[in-house]
């Protein structure tokens, strides 16, 4: 197997605060010996746990990059016991273009893990995380939101795992993040996801969905900033007590939680994020964009719960996820 060409410009094992880059060689028309420069910060102070903190896995999601840039600026070595590795914009080419997927190779970073050391640029980034960064960490926190096409109630989440000891540790960390909603998340398809790779290596994994619409708000950024520090305190990297506020606990037990469009058209939301819904309630309707006098198509909730996600743009295509319901955990 060839070696991954990514080189880190800063040390991982020296005490102190180091800001630098993951440099990925990338030859292109305007730079024959060019590179993709992915910002990274490593803060280390003695022995202790290692936290791997990432944002920008998708390039149109912003709470993570803002919160992690703030942390990299303000966190000092004396604050830390152990090590914090901060990569605010993992998929840096996508982030620079405000795209979900890389503009270089049209690959979705969160669907190509474990990656390839001799693959496309996106596959090389995935491989570097799989074989270099994830093995270093005790836990990984990966920030997400809905990007340009979805909007979410702000939640932190984990997954159902075969290893129940590992799952319990993930659940405890997600509770410590303490978003307004706490979710046990059912992925539509977890193949190739960063989440799946981290969990397969036996690590504790925390992720979020903190908003959406291709932007961020003061509220969701504040949740991200408080949550990342809560997690660092939970693992003993930062001193202090976790700041716990009320959180609604949700579950996604099966695919009835998802509603997908079978039509193209103009979407009318009938329920707003956070609204309670019952199975069979209309959550959205889709109107024709071609003529008047056409009755819209109603779409229904498949279970009781809370509307936790909705399609964001006003126009939808067949196959688009238009609503997600989370059941209230008891």
C-alpha positions as CSV (number, residue, x, y, z in Angstrom):
1,X,0.0,0.0,0.0
2,X,1.5,3.4,-0.9
3,X,2.1,6.0,1.7
4,X,-0.4,8.9,2.1
5,X,1.2,12.0,0.7
6,X,-0.3,14.4,3.3
7,X,2.3,16.0,5.6
8,X,1.6,17.9,8.8
9,X,3.6,21.0,9.3
10,X,3.4,20.9,13.1
11,X,4.3,18.3,15.7
12,X,1.7,16.2,17.4
13,X,3.8,15.1,20.4
14,X,5.4,18.3,21.6
15,X,3.9,20.3,24.5
16,X,2.6,23.7,23.6
17,X,0.3,25.3,21.0
18,X,1.0,24.8,17.4
19,X,-0.9,26.2,14.4
20,X,-0.1,24.9,10.9
21,X,-1.4,22.9,8.0
22,X,-2.1,19.4,6.6
23,X,-0.4,19.8,3.2
24,X,-1.9,17.6,0.5
25,X,0.1,17.8,-2.8
26,X,-2.3,18.7,-5.7
27,X,-1.0,19.4,-9.2
28,X,-3.4,21.5,-11.2
29,X,-3.5,23.8,-14.2
30,X,-2.6,26.9,-12.2
31,X,0.0,25.3,-9.9
32,X,2.0,22.4,-11.2
33,X,3.5,21.7,-7.7
34,X,0.5,23.0,-5.8
35,X,-1.0,21.9,-2.5
36,X,-4.2,21.9,-0.6
37,X,-3.5,23.5,2.7
38,X,-5.9,22.3,5.5
39,X,-5.6,24.4,8.7
40,X,-4.8,22.4,11.9
41,X,-4.1,23.3,15.5
42,X,-2.6,21.0,18.1
43,X,-2.6,21.9,21.8
44,X,-0.8,19.6,24.2
45,X,0.1,19.7,27.8
46,X,1.5,16.5,29.3
47,X,-0.1,13.1,29.5
48,X,-3.9,12.7,29.1
49,X,-6.7,11.9,26.7
50,X,-6.6,13.1,23.0
51,X,-9.6,14.7,21.5
52,X,-10.0,15.0,17.7
53,X,-12.3,17.9,16.9
54,X,-13.5,18.5,13.4
55,X,-15.8,20.7,11.3
56,X,-16.4,21.4,7.7
57,X,-16.7,17.7,6.8
58,X,-19.3,19.2,4.5
59,X,-18.3,22.6,3.2
60,X,-21.7,24.4,3.6
61,X,-22.0,23.8,7.4
62,X,-20.6,26.5,9.6
63,X,-21.2,26.1,13.4
64,X,-18.3,23.7,13.7
65,X,-15.7,25.9,11.8
66,X,-16.7,28.9,13.8
67,X,-16.6,27.2,17.2
68,X,-13.3,25.4,16.4
69,X,-11.6,28.5,15.1
70,X,-12.6,30.2,18.3
71,X,-11.3,27.3,20.4
72,X,-8.0,27.2,18.5
73,X,-7.5,30.9,19.1
74,X,-8.4,31.0,22.8
75,X,-7.5,27.7,24.3
76,X,-4.0,27.7,25.8
77,X,-1.7,24.8,26.8
78,X,-2.1,25.6,30.5
79,X,-5.8,25.0,30.1
80,X,-5.3,21.5,28.8
81,X,-4.4,18.1,30.3
82,X,-3.6,15.9,27.4
83,X,-4.0,16.9,23.8
84,X,-6.5,18.5,21.5
85,X,-6.3,18.2,17.7
86,X,-8.5,20.8,16.0
87,X,-9.3,20.7,12.2
88,X,-12.0,23.3,11.6
89,X,-12.5,22.6,7.9
90,X,-11.7,19.0,7.1
91,X,-13.0,19.2,3.6
92,X,-11.2,22.5,2.9
93,X,-11.8,22.6,-0.9
94,X,-15.5,22.2,-0.3
95,X,-15.5,24.8,2.5
96,X,-13.8,27.4,0.3
97,X,-16.5,27.0,-2.3
98,X,-19.4,26.6,0.2
99,X,-20.3,23.2,-1.3
100,X,-21.3,20.0,0.3
101,X,-19.0,18.0,-1.8
102,X,-15.5,18.7,-3.1
103,X,-15.3,20.9,-6.2
104,X,-12.1,19.1,-7.1
105,X,-13.3,15.5,-7.5
106,X,-17.0,15.8,-6.7
107,X,-16.7,13.4,-3.8
108,X,-18.6,13.6,-0.6
109,X,-15.9,13.2,2.1
110,X,-18.4,11.7,4.5
111,X,-19.2,8.8,2.1
112,X,-15.6,7.8,1.1
113,X,-14.1,6.4,4.3
114,X,-11.8,4.7,4.9
115,X,-10.4,6.4,1.8
116,X,-7.4,5.6,-0.3
117,X,-3.8,6.9,0.0
118,X,-3.5,6.9,-3.8
119,X,-7.0,8.0,-4.6
120,X,-8.6,11.3,-5.3
121,X,-7.9,14.3,-3.0
122,X,-11.0,13.6,-1.0
123,X,-10.1,9.9,-0.6
124,X,-6.6,10.9,0.5
125,X,-8.0,13.2,3.2
126,X,-10.2,10.3,4.4
127,X,-7.3,7.9,4.4
128,X,-5.1,10.3,6.5
129,X,-7.8,10.6,9.1
130,X,-8.4,6.8,9.1
131,X,-4.8,5.8,9.5
132,X,-3.1,8.8,11.2
133,X,-5.5,11.0,13.1
134,X,-8.2,8.7,14.4
135,X,-5.7,6.2,15.8
136,X,-4.2,9.0,17.9
137,X,-7.5,10.0,19.6
138,X,-9.6,8.7,22.4
139,X,-12.7,10.5,21.2
140,X,-13.8,12.4,18.1
141,X,-16.3,15.2,17.9
142,X,-17.4,16.0,14.3
143,X,-19.7,19.0,13.9
144,X,-22.5,18.9,11.3
145,X,-25.6,20.9,10.4
146,X,-28.0,20.7,7.5
147,X,-26.0,22.7,5.0
148,X,-27.9,24.3,2.1
149,X,-30.6,21.7,1.7
150,X,-31.8,20.7,5.3
151,X,-32.6,22.5,8.5
152,X,-32.5,20.8,12.0
153,X,-33.5,21.4,15.5
154,X,-30.1,21.7,17.3
155,X,-29.1,18.2,18.5
156,X,-26.1,16.2,19.4
157,X,-26.2,12.5,18.6
158,X,-24.7,9.1,18.7
159,X,-25.6,5.8,17.1
160,X,-26.8,2.3,18.1
161,X,-23.6,0.1,18.3
162,X,-23.1,-3.6,18.7
163,X,-20.5,-2.9,21.5
164,X,-22.8,-1.7,24.2
165,X,-19.9,-0.6,26.4
166,X,-18.7,1.6,23.6
167,X,-22.3,2.8,23.0
168,X,-22.7,3.8,26.6
169,X,-19.5,5.8,26.5
170,X,-20.7,7.6,23.4
171,X,-24.1,8.3,24.9
172,X,-22.5,9.8,28.0
173,X,-20.3,12.1,25.9
174,X,-23.3,13.2,23.8
175,X,-25.3,14.0,27.0
176,X,-22.3,16.0,28.2
177,X,-22.3,18.0,24.9
178,X,-25.8,19.0,26.1
179,X,-27.5,20.4,23.0
180,X,-31.2,21.4,23.4
181,X,-32.0,18.0,21.8
182,X,-30.1,14.7,22.3
183,X,-30.6,12.1,19.6
184,X,-30.0,8.4,19.0
185,X,-29.6,8.8,15.3
186,X,-30.6,6.3,12.5
187,X,-28.6,7.0,9.4
188,X,-30.2,6.4,6.0
189,X,-26.9,4.8,4.8
190,X,-23.8,4.7,7.1
191,X,-21.4,3.1,4.5
192,X,-18.3,5.2,4.0
193,X,-19.1,7.6,6.8
194,X,-16.5,9.1,9.1
195,X,-18.8,8.2,12.0
196,X,-18.6,4.5,11.0
197,X,-14.8,4.5,10.7
198,X,-14.3,6.1,14.1
199,X,-16.7,3.7,15.8
200,X,-15.1,0.7,14.0
201,X,-11.8,1.7,15.6
202,X,-13.4,1.5,19.0
203,X,-13.3,5.2,19.6
204,X,-16.0,7.4,21.3
205,X,-17.8,9.4,18.7
206,X,-20.0,12.5,19.0
207,X,-21.7,14.3,16.2
208,X,-24.2,17.1,15.8
209,X,-26.9,18.6,13.6
210,X,-27.1,22.2,14.8
211,X,-29.2,24.1,12.2
212,X,-29.0,24.4,8.5
213,X,-30.0,26.5,5.5
214,X,-26.3,27.0,4.5
215,X,-25.7,29.5,7.3
216,X,-25.4,29.7,11.1
217,X,-27.0,31.7,13.8
218,X,-25.8,33.3,17.1
219,X,-27.9,30.6,18.9
220,X,-26.5,27.6,17.1
221,X,-22.9,28.9,17.3
222,X,-23.3,29.4,21.0
223,X,-24.5,25.8,21.4
224,X,-21.4,24.6,19.5
225,X,-19.0,26.6,21.6
226,X,-20.5,25.5,24.9
227,X,-20.9,21.9,23.7
228,X,-17.2,21.4,22.7
229,X,-16.0,22.8,26.0
230,X,-18.5,20.5,27.8
231,X,-17.1,17.5,26.0
232,X,-13.5,18.5,26.8
233,X,-14.5,18.8,30.5
234,X,-16.3,15.5,30.4
235,X,-13.1,13.8,29.3
236,X,-10.9,15.7,31.8
237,X,-8.9,17.6,29.2
238,X,-10.4,20.9,30.6
239,X,-10.9,21.5,34.2
240,X,-14.4,22.3,35.5
241,X,-17.9,20.9,35.7
242,X,-20.0,20.3,32.6
243,X,-22.7,23.0,32.1
244,X,-25.9,20.9,32.0
245,X,-29.1,22.5,30.8
246,X,-32.5,20.8,30.0
247,X,-32.4,18.6,26.8
248,X,-35.1,16.7,25.1
249,X,-34.1,13.1,24.4
250,X,-35.1,11.7,21.0
251,X,-34.8,8.4,19.2
252,X,-35.1,7.4,15.5
253,X,-36.1,3.7,15.8
254,X,-36.8,3.0,12.1
255,X,-37.3,4.4,8.6
256,X,-40.8,5.5,9.5
257,X,-39.1,8.6,10.9
258,X,-38.2,9.8,7.3
259,X,-40.5,11.3,4.7
260,X,-39.3,11.4,1.1
261,X,-40.8,13.3,-1.8
262,X,-42.0,11.4,-4.8
263,X,-42.8,14.6,-6.7
264,X,-41.1,17.7,-8.1
265,X,-42.5,21.0,-7.1
266,X,-42.9,23.8,-4.6
267,X,-42.9,22.7,-1.0
268,X,-45.2,24.2,1.6
269,X,-44.2,23.3,5.1
270,X,-47.2,22.5,7.3
271,X,-45.3,21.8,10.5
272,X,-42.3,23.8,11.8
273,X,-39.2,22.4,13.5
274,X,-39.9,21.4,17.0
275,X,-43.6,20.9,16.5
276,X,-45.3,17.8,17.9
277,X,-46.7,15.6,15.2
278,X,-48.8,12.4,15.2
279,X,-48.6,9.6,12.7
280,X,-50.7,10.5,9.7
281,X,-50.4,14.3,10.2
282,X,-49.6,16.3,7.1
283,X,-46.1,17.6,7.5
284,X,-45.7,19.2,4.0
285,X,-47.4,19.5,0.7
286,X,-46.0,19.9,-2.7
287,X,-47.5,22.2,-5.3
288,X,-47.2,22.2,-9.1
289,X,-44.7,24.7,-10.5
290,X,-46.2,24.4,-14.0
291,X,-49.8,25.6,-13.8
292,X,-52.6,26.7,-11.5
293,X,-55.6,24.6,-10.5
294,X,-53.6,21.6,-9.5
295,X,-54.3,20.1,-6.1
296,X,-51.1,19.8,-4.1
297,X,-49.7,16.4,-2.9
298,X,-49.8,15.9,0.9
299,X,-47.0,14.2,2.7
300,X,-47.5,12.6,6.1
301,X,-45.6,11.8,9.3
302,X,-44.9,8.1,9.6
303,X,-44.8,8.1,13.4
304,X,-45.5,10.2,16.5
305,X,-42.9,12.6,17.7
306,X,-41.3,16.0,17.0
307,X,-40.3,17.4,13.7
308,X,-36.5,17.5,13.9
309,X,-35.6,18.2,10.3
310,X,-37.1,19.6,7.1
311,X,-36.1,20.3,3.5
312,X,-34.8,23.8,3.3
313,X,-35.0,25.1,-0.3
314,X,-38.4,26.0,-1.6
315,X,-38.2,23.6,-4.5
316,X,-38.0,19.8,-4.2
317,X,-37.1,16.9,-6.5
318,X,-38.3,13.3,-6.3
319,X,-36.2,11.4,-3.7
320,X,-35.5,14.5,-1.6
321,X,-35.9,14.0,2.2
322,X,-38.6,16.6,3.1
323,X,-39.2,15.8,6.8
324,X,-37.8,13.8,9.7
325,X,-39.6,13.0,12.9
326,X,-37.8,12.0,16.1
327,X,-39.7,10.0,18.7
328,X,-39.5,11.3,22.3
329,X,-37.5,8.9,24.4
330,X,-39.2,7.6,27.6
